[in-house]
């Protein structure tokens, strides 16, 4: 039996390659004769560059940029042929810690994009996800040369009172380069289902902040796009709200928005790997209602479904019901917290994941 293991990272505990190795190790205990193929995945968030480098090789370039906290941080650019890949979370991710999303900036992502362009590549793919920022892409645009009547490097609070923005210089920097915004979610920038309301709480914004920051970004859209519904339409596009509005910043530069999991799937050959498998095993830290909006398990299950291959998931936590799970193309999902216990899942995540995979193999292996 050929088993394809294609998980995402388990945020805060295991990278995607580590998760794939743990699942394969546990599977082999019960079914040593099965052929287990590891294909670590990513959705544009943390681990995006690692997953691509693991599958594609390529050259790595490390560049220093201004992180979301203001301190200098390294960002790794992966160059494969004439395409550069970068991960925005390395410059503005939650793992960098304070300050608040009210003042955190995406300036370093713009610096990383500029460095990638300077390498002479024809395309720059920016993975979006896991950000601590919520500035509507203002910092990105400012680092690339955009100017405004308010500072673009001070988060949404810095945009208070903004009325005009000039993007000409930023657009000149990326002229002739194909930009791709590889987003882990398809949310718009504003409103009830937008970036601030959906992801602001995990970035430290309370209820009062959510209303105020969304209002600041609404004014930002007027200034950077224009006040008419037709001009503002780009802010409503799927993915405009990815990474706190980095998606919007890239769209304003002419980027093509694609689901990050689709970008990775194409690059690593997920379609062919699913076609060759008898069973597909995916996984992520939390399998929940957001998984449908661009996360790895849903993306992998959709590809497996096209080849009529069953897909099961192992996650740290599972909050999806059986009916919704099957609507997403997943036959069964197994939670580490339930099967291995919370203490062991965090103390020894690799061992706990291997134990759960061993249990799953007893059910699914021939």
Secondary structure, DSSP 4 states (H G I P E B T S, - for coil): -EEEE----BTTTB-HHHHHHHHHHHHHHH-TTSEEEE-----SSTTHHHHHHHHH--EEEEEEEE-TTSSEEEEEEEEETTEEEEETHHHHBGGG--S-TTT---HHHHHHHHHHHHTT-SEEEEEE-SBS--STTHHHHHHTT-EESS-SSSTGGGGTT---EE-HHHHHHTTT-EEEEEES----SSSTTSHHHHHGGGGT--HHHHHHHHHHHHHHHHHHT-SSHHHHGGGGSTTTTGGGGHHHHHHHTTPEEEEHHHHHHHHHTHHHHHHH-SEEEEEEEEESGGGGGT-HHHHHHHHHHHTT-EEEEEEEEE---HHHHHHTT-SEEEEHHHHT-HHHHHHSHHHHHHHHHHHHHHHH--
